[in-house]
Amino acid sequence: MPADPYPFEFDPATTALVIIDMQRDFVEPGGFGETLGNDVSWLQAVVPPLQIVLATAREVGLTVIHTREGHVPDLSDCPPAKLNRGDPSLRIGAPGPKGRILVRGEYGHDIIDELTPLPGELVIDKPGKGSFHGTSLGAELAELGITSLIVTGVTTEVCVHTTVREANDRGYECLVLSDCVGSYFPEFQRVGLEMISAQGGIFGWVAPSSAFLSALT
Ligand code: C5J
């Protein structure tokens, strides 16, 4: 399929759709992300195209993996360097507008209704920004024989980028769908995408979801 910086080849049998951190607290109005002063409309714009990609991936039987960033309730998996950062009233574990901030089991930590995982789809709970660090994702992908990742979700320059960099170092071919990843900051979105495909595809490939859907169906 056409992509930046050159065509991306994939075999659906060895490809997974990865949906990163489409959690209420990041994406929805009134959540933690908005409380921090961010404009969540940039992230909400990702939802409709991602719903189409998810529905199509399910139709053709692609492996679907969801991730959520968050911590166990006693925060024992949250390093002090992450825990002690920022305004104390808005730190991880503090009471937030949709439950304790980034704590597993809280309403705001869960995935938005529009993209609810189906039974049987992997949901990877991750303590960090990357999806491999501190998770079973690498083992799960090896078990499934997955070698290519179609990466979507939020935010482009944080958890999407960290995951793509981790995956690239582990030997996965990553295609990032430009309209299915989002950032609170338009300039980070643009530059974040450029950084992936620059230098001959230093971390991977970038393409709009329309190109992926055409290739898949
Ligand atoms: C952030 C994420 N931005 N999912 N998390 O803290 O990108």
Boltz pocket constraint, residues with backbone or C-beta under 6 A from the ligand:
constraints:
  - pocket:
      binder: B
      contacts: [[A, 20], [A, 21], [A, 26], [A, 69], [A, 129], [A, 154], [A, 155], [A, 156], [A, 158], [A, 159], [A, 160]]
      max_distance: 6.0
